[in-house]
């Protein structure tokens, strides 16, 4: 990791434990870094390592969306009227002490969210006065966004939540139809890795 960082300068090193329940710290750190070192960037894309990003379409969207660049907006796959998980066996269990409400604000699913620069600023402005919640997408893409009057815009055709290996095959082999997604959440990444990312389009 040190060698990669030295060669490419593409790592941010922060002093906290890299654990699942510290994801909100990681996202906060990313946003702070963006503001301090890349403040001129008009957009901020957060994404997971199991997500495919189509950079051509991302650039096209940003270019064609220039009239909204100063708006308080988050684009992605928006989860509507989500209910907190109160079953302690659930992976996303949250106690009433952590979050007392019966429903979360609508939030952008964390696997990929595109923030305008003003949206990042508005979210960060609310962070210091808001209780910590380890569900990073709920916190940043929902609670802080709502407090900061940030609109969450649902674009499911551009942010595909259920992208499977067969979709990737069709995408690579040119039969996916209109290739207009910005980001796609890959649900069968293990199969992709098993094939070392190689696709034989002549295979029937």
Residue frames as a rotation matrix with the C-alpha (Angstrom) as fourth column:
UNK 1
0.566 0.825 0.000 0.00
0.825 -0.566 0.000 0.00
0.000 0.000 -1.000 0.00
UNK 2
0.423 -0.485 -0.765 2.82
0.161 -0.791 0.591 2.38
-0.892 -0.373 -0.257 0.82
UNK 3
-0.646 -0.701 0.302 4.46
0.378 0.051 0.924 1.64
-0.663 0.711 0.232 -2.54
UNK 4
-0.168 0.685 0.709 1.19
0.971 -0.008 0.239 2.27
0.170 0.728 -0.664 -4.40
UNK 5
0.741 0.472 -0.477 0.60
0.592 -0.795 0.133 5.49
-0.316 -0.381 -0.869 -2.52
UNK 6
0.019 -0.843 -0.537 4.11
0.116 -0.531 0.839 6.68
-0.993 -0.078 0.088 -3.28
UNK 7
-0.745 -0.345 0.572 3.77
0.542 0.188 0.819 5.85
-0.390 0.920 0.047 -6.99
UNK 8
-0.389 0.702 0.596 0.25
0.763 -0.117 0.635 7.11
0.516 0.702 -0.491 -7.67
UNK 9
-1.000 0.016 -0.006 -0.54
-0.008 -0.769 -0.639 9.46
-0.015 -0.639 0.769 -4.75
UNK 10
-0.421 0.900 -0.114 -4.11
-0.355 -0.047 0.934 8.10
0.835 0.434 0.339 -4.78
UNK 11
-0.038 0.388 -0.921 -4.60
0.732 0.638 0.238 7.19
0.680 -0.665 -0.308 -1.12
UNK 12
0.089 0.126 0.988 -5.86
-0.548 -0.822 0.154 9.18
0.831 -0.556 -0.004 1.83
UNK 13
-0.344 -0.301 -0.889 -4.49
0.518 0.729 -0.448 7.88
0.783 -0.615 -0.095 5.14
UNK 14
0.074 0.481 0.874 -6.56
-0.605 -0.675 0.422 8.69
0.793 -0.560 0.241 8.22
UNK 15
-0.862 -0.507 -0.006 -6.09
-0.266 0.463 -0.846 7.58
0.431 -0.727 -0.534 11.80
UNK 16
-0.053 0.807 0.588 -9.18
-0.953 0.136 -0.273 5.49
-0.300 -0.575 0.761 12.61
UNK 17
-0.612 -0.132 0.780 -10.09
-0.110 0.991 0.080 1.80
-0.783 -0.037 -0.620 12.58
UNK 18
-0.637 0.352 -0.686 -11.34
-0.756 -0.113 0.644 0.73
0.149 0.929 0.338 9.14
UNK 19
-0.875 0.428 0.226 -14.45
0.269 0.819 -0.507 -1.11
-0.402 -0.383 -0.832 10.36
UNK 20
-0.508 0.742 0.437 -17.96
0.742 0.120 0.660 -1.44
0.437 0.659 -0.611 8.94
UNK 21
0.469 0.768 -0.436 -19.48
0.882 -0.383 0.273 0.74
0.043 -0.513 -0.858 11.65
UNK 22
-0.059 -0.535 -0.843 -16.93
0.383 -0.792 0.476 3.45
-0.922 -0.295 0.252 10.95
UNK 23
-0.249 -0.008 0.969 -18.04
0.968 0.043 0.249 3.97
-0.044 0.999 -0.003 7.35
UNK 24
0.792 0.592 0.148 -19.61
0.595 -0.803 0.033 7.31
0.139 0.062 -0.988 8.22
UNK 25
0.497 -0.717 -0.488 -16.21
0.054 -0.536 0.842 8.51
-0.866 -0.445 -0.228 9.42
UNK 26
-0.410 -0.671 0.618 -14.74
0.636 0.275 0.721 7.43
-0.654 0.689 0.314 6.09
UNK 27
0.148 0.547 0.824 -17.37
0.956 -0.292 0.022 9.29
0.252 0.784 -0.567 4.06
UNK 28
0.922 0.166 -0.349 -16.98
0.297 -0.883 0.364 12.40
-0.247 -0.440 -0.863 6.22
UNK 29
0.100 -0.979 -0.178 -13.21
0.186 -0.157 0.970 12.27
-0.977 -0.130 0.166 5.69
UNK 30
-0.348 -0.172 0.921 -13.68
0.904 0.200 0.379 11.96
-0.249 0.965 0.086 1.93
UNK 31
0.567 0.674 0.474 -15.93
0.765 -0.643 -0.002 15.00
0.304 0.364 -0.881 1.84
UNK 32
0.796 -0.357 -0.488 -13.60
0.094 -0.724 0.683 17.07
-0.598 -0.590 -0.543 4.00
UNK 33
-0.238 -0.930 0.279 -10.67
0.452 0.148 0.880 16.11
-0.860 0.335 0.385 1.76
UNK 34
-0.040 0.322 0.946 -12.68
0.994 -0.081 0.070 17.10
0.099 0.943 -0.316 -1.31
UNK 35
0.886 0.464 0.026 -13.42
0.455 -0.877 0.153 20.51
0.093 -0.123 -0.988 0.19
UNK 36
0.627 -0.691 -0.360 -9.83
-0.029 -0.482 0.875 21.15
-0.779 -0.538 -0.323 1.23
UNK 37
-0.366 -0.921 0.136 -7.90
0.000 0.147 0.989 19.81
-0.931 0.362 -0.054 -1.75
UNK 38
-0.834 0.137 0.534 -10.38
0.551 0.237 0.800 19.69
-0.017 0.962 -0.273 -4.62
UNK 39
-0.387 0.715 -0.582 -12.74
0.312 -0.493 -0.812 22.55
-0.868 -0.496 -0.032 -3.88
UNK 40
-0.579 0.125 -0.806 -13.00
-0.667 -0.641 0.380 23.56
-0.468 0.758 0.455 -7.55
UNK 41
-0.974 0.227 -0.013 -14.67
0.185 0.823 0.538 20.25
0.133 0.521 -0.843 -8.48
UNK 42
-0.562 0.819 0.117 -18.33
-0.754 -0.565 0.336 20.84
0.342 0.101 0.934 -9.31
UNK 43
0.581 0.763 -0.285 -19.40
-0.594 0.636 0.492 17.30
0.557 -0.117 0.822 -8.40
UNK 44
-0.491 -0.639 0.592 -18.50
-0.866 0.428 -0.257 14.61
-0.089 -0.639 -0.764 -5.89
UNK 45
0.370 0.572 -0.732 -19.17
-0.617 0.740 0.266 10.94
0.694 0.353 0.627 -6.66
UNK 46
-0.348 -0.401 0.848 -19.09
-0.874 0.466 -0.139 8.43
-0.339 -0.789 -0.512 -3.83
UNK 47
0.473 0.466 -0.748 -19.16
-0.744 0.666 -0.056 4.80
0.472 0.583 0.661 -4.84
UNK 48
0.580 -0.209 0.787 -18.40
-0.499 0.673 0.546 1.30
-0.644 -0.710 0.286 -3.57
UNK 49
-0.462 -0.866 -0.190 -15.82
-0.736 0.255 0.627 -1.16
-0.495 0.429 -0.756 -4.87
UNK 50
-0.614 0.322 0.720 -18.58
0.455 0.891 -0.010 -3.48
-0.645 0.321 -0.693 -6.15
UNK 51
0.516 0.785 -0.343 -19.96
0.217 -0.507 -0.834 -0.77
-0.829 0.356 -0.432 -8.43
UNK 52
-0.254 -0.511 0.821 -19.23
0.947 0.042 0.319 -0.21
-0.197 0.859 0.473 -12.11
UNK 53
0.219 0.260 -0.940 -18.90
0.122 -0.964 -0.238 3.44
-0.968 -0.063 -0.243 -13.12
UNK 54
0.266 -0.063 0.962 -19.32
0.962 0.076 -0.261 4.46
-0.056 0.995 0.080 -16.76
UNK 55
-0.264 -0.484 -0.834 -17.10
0.552 -0.785 0.281 7.54
-0.791 -0.386 0.475 -16.86
UNK 56
-0.906 -0.007 0.422 -18.15
0.391 -0.393 0.832 8.48
0.160 0.919 0.359 -20.39
UNK 57
-0.027 0.989 0.147 -21.78
0.627 -0.098 0.773 8.72
0.779 0.113 -0.617 -19.34
UNK 58
0.253 0.023 -0.967 -20.83
0.911 -0.343 0.230 10.40
-0.327 -0.939 -0.107 -16.07
UNK 59
-0.720 -0.595 -0.358 -19.01
0.418 -0.782 0.462 13.14
-0.555 0.183 0.812 -17.96
UNK 60
-0.732 0.520 0.440 -21.90
0.378 -0.228 0.897 13.46
0.567 0.823 -0.030 -20.40
UNK 61
0.267 0.862 -0.431 -24.39
0.874 -0.028 0.486 13.82
0.407 -0.506 -0.760 -17.54
UNK 62
-0.027 -0.365 -0.930 -22.27
0.762 -0.610 0.217 16.46
-0.647 -0.703 0.295 -15.83
UNK 63
-0.927 -0.369 0.063 -21.88
0.304 -0.646 0.700 18.41
-0.217 0.669 0.711 -19.08
UNK 64
-0.541 0.791 0.286 -25.58
0.353 -0.096 0.931 18.25
0.764 0.604 -0.227 -19.94
UNK 65
0.379 0.682 -0.626 -26.59
0.848 0.015 0.530 19.08
0.371 -0.731 -0.572 -16.37
UNK 66
-0.586 -0.805 0.090 -24.54
0.710 -0.564 -0.423 22.28
0.391 -0.184 0.902 -16.15
UNK 67
-0.254 0.549 0.797 -27.59
-0.167 -0.836 0.522 24.48
0.953 -0.001 0.304 -15.46
UNK 68
0.795 0.603 -0.066 -28.12
-0.082 0.215 0.973 22.64
0.601 -0.768 0.220 -12.14
UNK 69
0.031 -0.902 -0.431 -24.52
0.484 0.391 -0.783 22.63
0.875 -0.184 0.448 -10.99
UNK 70
-0.759 -0.323 0.565 -25.17
-0.239 -0.669 -0.704 25.25
0.605 -0.670 0.430 -8.28
UNK 71
0.274 0.947 0.167 -28.28
-0.639 0.049 0.768 23.52
0.719 -0.317 0.619 -6.93
UNK 72
-0.421 -0.297 0.857 -28.45
-0.868 0.405 -0.287 21.54
-0.262 -0.865 -0.429 -3.69
UNK 73
0.613 0.675 -0.411 -28.87
-0.782 0.592 -0.194 18.10
0.112 0.441 0.891 -5.24
UNK 74
-0.487 -0.638 0.596 -27.88
-0.586 0.745 0.318 14.46
-0.647 -0.195 -0.737 -4.81
UNK 75
0.252 0.515 -0.819 -28.47
-0.944 0.318 -0.090 12.05
0.214 0.796 0.566 -7.70
UNK 76
-0.830 -0.554 0.057 -28.73
-0.556 0.818 -0.149 8.30
0.036 -0.155 -0.987 -7.35
UNK 77
-0.354 0.710 -0.609 -31.01
0.220 0.696 0.684 5.42
0.909 0.108 -0.403 -6.43
UNK 78
-0.616 0.154 0.773 -33.22
-0.661 -0.635 -0.400 6.94
0.429 -0.757 0.493 -3.73
UNK 79
-0.711 0.370 -0.598 -34.72
0.548 0.824 -0.143 4.75
0.440 -0.429 -0.789 -1.01
UNK 80
-0.377 0.673 0.636 -38.19
-0.369 -0.739 0.564 6.06
0.850 -0.022 0.527 -0.13
UNK 81
0.363 0.634 0.683 -39.70
-0.831 -0.111 0.545 6.06
0.421 -0.765 0.487 3.38
UNK 82
-0.160 -0.515 -0.842 -37.22
-0.064 0.857 -0.512 3.51
0.985 -0.028 -0.171 4.78
UNK 83
0.817 0.490 0.304 -37.99
-0.374 0.049 0.926 1.96
0.439 -0.870 0.223 8.15
UNK 84
-0.121 -0.907 0.404 -35.16
-0.962 0.008 -0.272 1.40
0.243 -0.422 -0.874 10.67
UNK 85
0.122 0.061 -0.991 -34.29
-0.075 0.996 0.052 -2.25
0.990 0.068 0.127 11.32
UNK 86
0.193 0.042 0.980 -35.05
-0.931 -0.307 0.196 -3.04
0.309 -0.951 -0.020 14.96
UNK 87
0.990 0.074 -0.118 -34.29
-0.047 0.976 0.211 -6.77
0.131 -0.203 0.970 14.86
UNK 88
0.532 -0.833 0.152 -30.91
-0.624 -0.264 0.736 -7.22
-0.573 -0.486 -0.660 16.57
UNK 89
0.141 -0.462 0.876 -30.06
0.368 0.846 0.387 -10.07
-0.919 0.268 0.289 14.19
UNK 90
0.877 0.250 0.411 -30.38
0.470 -0.259 -0.844 -7.81
-0.105 0.933 -0.344 11.17
UNK 91
-0.027 -0.961 0.275 -27.16
0.989 -0.065 -0.130 -6.58
0.142 0.269 0.953 9.54
UNK 92
-0.538 -0.124 0.834 -28.47
0.276 -0.961 0.035 -3.00
0.797 0.249 0.551 9.59
UNK 93
0.307 0.636 -0.708 -29.94
0.876 0.101 0.471 -3.09
0.371 -0.765 -0.526 13.11
UNK 94
-0.603 -0.388 0.697 -30.18
0.074 -0.897 -0.435 0.34
0.794 -0.211 0.570 14.71
UNK 95
-0.474 0.406 -0.781 -31.32
0.880 0.232 -0.414 0.85
0.013 -0.884 -0.467 18.29
UNK 96
0.585 0.751 0.306 -33.77
0.703 -0.658 0.271 3.55
0.405 0.056 -0.913 19.30
UNK 97
0.543 -0.495 -0.678 -30.89
0.405 -0.553 0.728 5.16
-0.736 -0.670 -0.100 21.18
UNK 98
-0.553 -0.790 0.264 -28.93
0.580 -0.138 0.802 5.46
-0.598 0.597 0.535 17.93
UNK 99
-0.924 0.372 0.090 -31.97
-0.169 -0.608 0.776 6.70
0.344 0.701 0.625 15.99
UNK 100
-0.790 0.611 0.058 -35.29
0.045 0.152 -0.987 7.29
-0.612 -0.777 -0.148 17.73
UNK 101
-0.360 0.684 -0.634 -37.43
-0.872 -0.488 -0.031 8.02
-0.331 0.542 0.773 14.69
UNK 102
0.171 0.540 0.824 -39.86
-0.119 0.842 -0.527 5.51
-0.978 -0.007 0.208 13.20
UNK 103
0.792 0.064 0.607 -38.77
0.578 0.242 -0.779 6.28
-0.197 0.968 0.155 9.66
UNK 104
-0.301 -0.930 -0.213 -35.59
0.645 -0.363 0.672 7.53
-0.702 0.064 0.709 7.99
UNK 105
0.221 0.261 -0.939 -35.59
-0.516 -0.786 -0.340 10.46
-0.828 0.560 -0.039 5.59
UNK 106
0.986 0.032 0.165 -35.47
0.129 0.481 -0.867 9.40
-0.107 0.876 0.470 1.95
UNK 107
0.344 -0.931 -0.119 -31.81
-0.429 -0.268 0.863 8.66
-0.835 -0.246 -0.491 1.26
UNK 108
0.496 -0.310 -0.811 -29.47
-0.828 0.113 -0.550 7.91
0.262 0.944 -0.200 -1.61
UNK 109
0.986 -0.149 0.075 -28.32
0.125 0.958 0.259 4.27
-0.110 -0.246 0.963 -1.59
UNK 110
0.619 -0.769 -0.160 -24.66
-0.386 -0.476 0.790 4.39
-0.684 -0.427 -0.591 -0.65
UNK 111
0.270 -0.572 0.774 -23.24
0.650 0.702 0.292 2.25
-0.710 0.424 0.562 -3.44
UNK 112
-0.603 -0.527 0.599 -23.23
0.794 -0.475 0.380 5.33
0.084 0.704 0.705 -5.68
UNK 113
0.546 0.726 -0.419 -24.33
0.737 -0.654 -0.172 8.94
-0.398 -0.215 -0.892 -5.10
UNK 114
-0.331 -0.597 0.731 -23.47
0.846 -0.531 -0.051 12.02
0.419 0.601 0.681 -7.14
UNK 115
0.305 0.352 -0.885 -23.40
0.788 -0.615 0.027 15.27
-0.534 -0.706 -0.465 -5.12
UNK 116
0.582 -0.183 0.792 -23.22
0.391 -0.792 -0.470 18.79
0.713 0.583 -0.390 -6.47
UNK 117
-0.511 -0.859 0.038 -20.59
0.439 -0.299 -0.847 20.94
0.739 -0.416 0.530 -4.79
UNK 118
-0.422 0.398 0.815 -23.21
-0.679 -0.734 0.007 22.99
0.601 -0.551 0.580 -2.88
UNK 119
0.665 0.686 -0.297 -24.79
-0.346 0.635 0.691 19.73
0.662 -0.357 0.659 -1.67
UNK 120
0.110 -0.728 -0.677 -21.48
0.671 0.557 -0.490 18.59
0.734 -0.400 0.549 -0.18
UNK 121
-0.762 -0.416 0.496 -21.12
0.013 -0.776 -0.631 21.93
0.648 -0.475 0.596 1.57
UNK 122
-0.007 0.865 0.501 -24.69
-0.774 -0.322 0.545 21.82
0.633 -0.384 0.672 2.92
UNK 123
0.686 0.222 -0.693 -24.25
0.105 0.913 0.395 18.28
0.720 -0.343 0.603 4.23
UNK 124
-0.244 -0.877 -0.413 -20.97
0.694 0.139 -0.707 19.09
0.677 -0.459 0.575 5.96
UNK 125
-0.580 0.080 0.811 -22.49
-0.361 -0.918 -0.167 22.22
0.730 -0.389 0.561 7.51
UNK 126
0.426 0.864 0.267 -25.01
-0.702 0.130 0.700 20.01
0.571 -0.486 0.662 9.32
UNK 127
0.195 -0.364 -0.911 -22.58
0.150 0.929 -0.339 17.32
0.969 -0.071 0.236 10.46
UNK 128
-0.766 -0.640 0.057 -21.32
0.056 -0.154 -0.986 18.96
0.640 -0.753 0.154 13.67
UNK 129
-0.607 0.612 0.507 -24.86
-0.793 -0.426 -0.435 19.46
-0.050 -0.667 0.744 15.03
UNK 130
0.421 0.757 -0.500 -26.11
-0.793 0.575 0.203 15.95
0.441 0.311 0.842 14.18
UNK 131
0.381 -0.228 0.896 -25.78
-0.632 0.643 0.432 12.73
-0.674 -0.731 0.101 16.15
UNK 132
-0.597 -0.700 -0.393 -23.48
-0.786 0.412 0.461 10.12
-0.160 0.584 -0.796 14.64
UNK 133
0.603 0.682 0.414 -25.09
-0.510 0.728 -0.457 7.22
-0.613 0.065 0.787 12.80
UNK 134
-0.326 -0.864 0.385 -22.98
-0.255 0.472 0.844 4.40
-0.910 0.176 -0.374 11.42
UNK 135
0.197 0.446 0.873 -25.32
0.804 0.436 -0.405 3.86
-0.561 0.782 -0.273 8.44
UNK 136
-0.615 -0.658 -0.434 -23.39
0.368 -0.727 0.580 6.21
-0.697 0.196 0.689 6.19
UNK 137
-0.805 0.338 0.487 -25.90
0.440 -0.210 0.873 6.41
0.397 0.918 0.021 3.34
UNK 138
0.272 0.920 -0.282 -28.75
0.889 -0.128 0.441 7.14
0.369 -0.370 -0.852 5.75
UNK 139
0.177 -0.270 -0.946 -26.67
0.721 -0.619 0.312 9.78
-0.670 -0.738 0.085 7.53
UNK 140
-0.661 -0.586 -0.470 -25.14
0.143 -0.712 0.687 11.65
-0.737 0.387 0.554 4.58
UNK 141
-0.954 0.270 0.127 -27.61
0.123 -0.033 0.992 10.88
0.272 0.962 -0.002 1.81
UNK 142
-0.098 0.979 -0.177 -30.66
0.689 0.195 0.698 11.25
0.718 -0.053 -0.694 4.04
UNK 143
0.422 0.310 -0.852 -30.50
0.896 -0.284 0.341 12.86
-0.136 -0.908 -0.397 7.50
UNK 144
-0.326 -0.644 -0.692 -27.85
0.483 -0.743 0.464 15.51
-0.813 -0.182 0.553 6.78
UNK 145
-0.868 0.063 0.493 -29.23
0.459 -0.277 0.844 16.09
0.190 0.959 0.212 3.28
UNK 146
0.120 0.992 0.049 -32.70
0.825 -0.127 0.551 16.74
0.552 -0.026 -0.833 4.66
UNK 147
0.393 -0.026 -0.919 -31.38
0.758 -0.557 0.340 19.09
-0.521 -0.830 -0.199 7.34
UNK 148
-0.536 -0.720 -0.441 -29.39
0.277 -0.644 0.713 20.93
-0.797 0.260 0.545 4.69
UNK 149
0.353 0.816 -0.458 -32.39
-0.289 -0.371 -0.883 21.24
-0.890 0.444 0.105 2.33
UNK 150
-0.671 -0.637 -0.379 -30.67
-0.612 0.188 0.768 19.08
-0.418 0.748 -0.516 -0.27
UNK 151
0.457 0.835 -0.305 -32.92
-0.859 0.326 -0.395 17.48
-0.231 0.443 0.866 -2.89
UNK 152
-0.521 -0.535 0.665 -32.42
-0.301 0.844 0.444 13.75
-0.799 0.032 -0.601 -3.48
UNK 153
0.138 0.535 -0.834 -33.21
-0.945 -0.182 -0.273 12.95
-0.298 0.825 0.480 -7.10
UNK 154
0.131 0.029 0.991 -34.09
-0.114 0.993 -0.014 9.38
-0.985 -0.111 0.133 -8.07
UNK 155
0.247 -0.144 -0.958 -32.46
-0.963 -0.148 -0.225 8.33
-0.110 0.978 -0.175 -11.36
UNK 156
0.362 -0.069 0.930 -32.76
-0.334 0.921 0.199 4.56
-0.870 -0.383 0.310 -11.38
UNK 157
0.968 -0.010 0.253 -32.07
0.233 0.422 -0.876 4.23
-0.098 0.906 0.411 -15.11
UNK 158
0.531 -0.823 0.204 -28.76
-0.411 -0.460 -0.787 6.00
0.741 0.334 -0.582 -14.59
UNK 159
-0.475 -0.606 0.638 -27.98
-0.867 0.200 -0.456 4.41
0.149 -0.770 -0.621 -11.21
UNK 160
0.226 0.581 -0.782 -28.84
-0.533 0.746 0.400 0.72
0.816 0.326 0.478 -11.59
UNK 161
0.131 -0.150 0.980 -29.20
-0.989 0.047 0.140 -1.08
-0.067 -0.988 -0.142 -8.23
UNK 162
0.431 0.119 0.894 -29.35
-0.270 0.963 0.003 -4.67
-0.861 -0.243 0.447 -9.54
UNK 163
0.414 -0.407 -0.814 -26.64
-0.903 -0.066 -0.425 -5.17
0.120 0.911 -0.395 -12.16
UNK 164
0.655 -0.095 0.750 -25.90
-0.228 0.921 0.317 -8.87
-0.720 -0.379 0.581 -12.69
UNK 165
-0.348 -0.899 0.266 -23.27
-0.025 0.292 0.956 -10.82
-0.937 0.326 -0.125 -14.59
UNK 166
-0.078 0.389 0.918 -25.61
0.914 0.396 -0.090 -11.38
-0.399 0.832 -0.386 -17.55
UNK 167
0.906 0.384 -0.181 -26.07
0.310 -0.889 -0.336 -7.60
-0.290 0.248 -0.924 -17.80
UNK 168
0.274 -0.896 -0.349 -22.31
-0.423 -0.438 0.793 -7.13
-0.864 -0.070 -0.499 -17.79
UNK 169
-0.406 -0.366 0.838 -21.95
0.482 0.693 0.536 -9.76
-0.777 0.621 -0.105 -20.53
UNK 170
0.379 0.663 0.645 -24.55
0.912 -0.150 -0.382 -7.99
-0.156 0.733 -0.662 -22.67
UNK 171
0.853 -0.121 -0.508 -22.93
-0.036 -0.984 0.173 -4.64
-0.521 -0.129 -0.844 -21.91
UNK 172
-0.110 -0.993 -0.043 -19.46
-0.274 -0.011 0.962 -5.77
-0.955 0.118 -0.271 -23.02
UNK 173
-0.614 -0.132 0.778 -20.77
0.544 0.643 0.539 -7.64
-0.571 0.754 -0.323 -26.07
UNK 174
-0.974 0.078 -0.212 -22.85
-0.185 -0.816 0.548 -4.71
-0.130 0.573 0.809 -27.28
UNK 175
-0.544 0.826 -0.144 -26.35
0.265 0.332 0.905 -6.11
0.796 0.455 -0.400 -26.77
UNK 176
-0.743 0.209 -0.636 -27.33
0.641 -0.052 -0.766 -4.34
-0.193 -0.977 -0.095 -23.58
UNK 177
0.446 0.843 0.302 -29.46
0.884 -0.468 0.001 -1.81
0.142 0.267 -0.953 -25.39
UNK 178
0.584 -0.216 0.783 -28.94
-0.010 -0.966 -0.259 1.90
0.812 0.144 -0.566 -24.73
UNK 179
0.029 -0.672 -0.740 -25.82
0.908 0.328 -0.262 2.06
0.419 -0.664 0.619 -22.57
UNK 180
0.125 0.145 0.981 -26.85
0.052 -0.989 0.140 5.07
0.991 0.033 -0.132 -20.55
UNK 181
0.843 0.216 -0.493 -26.10
0.478 0.122 0.870 4.14
0.248 -0.969 0.000 -16.94
UNK 182
0.459 -0.697 0.550 -23.69
-0.645 -0.688 -0.333 6.17
0.611 -0.202 -0.766 -14.84
UNK 183
-0.621 -0.625 0.474 -23.22
-0.779 0.426 -0.460 3.57
0.086 -0.655 -0.751 -12.13
UNK 184
0.371 0.701 -0.609 -24.37
-0.547 0.695 0.467 -0.01
0.751 0.160 0.641 -11.68
UNK 185
0.055 -0.270 0.961 -24.28
-0.960 0.250 0.125 -2.02
-0.274 -0.930 -0.246 -8.45
UNK 186
-0.191 -0.262 -0.946 -22.72
-0.684 0.726 -0.063 -5.38
0.704 0.635 -0.318 -9.39
UNK 187
0.450 0.507 0.735 -24.52
-0.889 0.333 0.314 -8.17
-0.085 -0.795 0.601 -7.48
UNK 188
0.970 -0.133 0.202 -22.46
0.145 0.988 -0.046 -11.06
-0.193 0.073 0.978 -8.91
UNK 189
0.589 -0.801 -0.105 -18.96
-0.806 -0.574 -0.144 -9.68
0.056 0.169 -0.984 -8.57
UNK 190
0.081 -0.565 0.821 -17.63
-0.491 0.694 0.526 -13.10
-0.867 -0.446 -0.222 -7.51
UNK 191
0.582 0.194 0.790 -18.55
0.498 0.682 -0.535 -14.56
-0.643 0.705 0.300 -10.90
UNK 192
0.963 -0.267 0.027 -16.86
-0.166 -0.672 -0.722 -11.66
0.211 0.691 -0.692 -12.64
UNK 193
0.306 -0.895 0.324 -13.68
-0.926 -0.201 0.320 -12.17
-0.221 -0.398 -0.890 -10.60
UNK 194
0.318 -0.113 0.941 -13.82
-0.067 0.988 0.141 -15.92
-0.946 -0.108 0.306 -11.21
UNK 195
0.735 0.015 0.678 -13.51
0.653 0.255 -0.713 -15.18
-0.183 0.967 0.178 -14.94
UNK 196
-0.260 -0.902 -0.344 -10.75
0.779 -0.407 0.478 -12.64
-0.571 -0.143 0.808 -14.27
UNK 197
-0.015 0.360 -0.933 -12.93
-0.146 -0.924 -0.354 -10.04
-0.989 0.131 0.066 -15.92
UNK 198
-0.888 -0.370 -0.274 -12.61
-0.327 0.086 0.941 -11.79
-0.325 0.925 -0.197 -19.29
UNK 199
0.143 0.985 0.100 -15.70
-0.324 0.142 -0.935 -12.10
-0.935 0.102 0.339 -21.49
UNK 200
-0.880 -0.333 0.340 -15.96
0.170 0.446 0.879 -14.31
-0.444 0.831 -0.336 -24.58
UNK 201
-0.285 0.815 -0.504 -18.61
-0.650 -0.551 -0.524 -12.67
-0.705 0.178 0.687 -26.76
UNK 202
-0.393 0.093 -0.915 -18.50
-0.827 0.399 0.396 -15.57
0.402 0.912 -0.079 -29.23
UNK 203
-1.000 0.030 -0.003 -19.61
0.027 0.860 -0.509 -18.05
-0.013 -0.509 -0.861 -26.59
UNK 204
-0.355 0.933 -0.059 -23.23
-0.619 -0.187 0.763 -19.18
0.701 0.307 0.644 -27.05
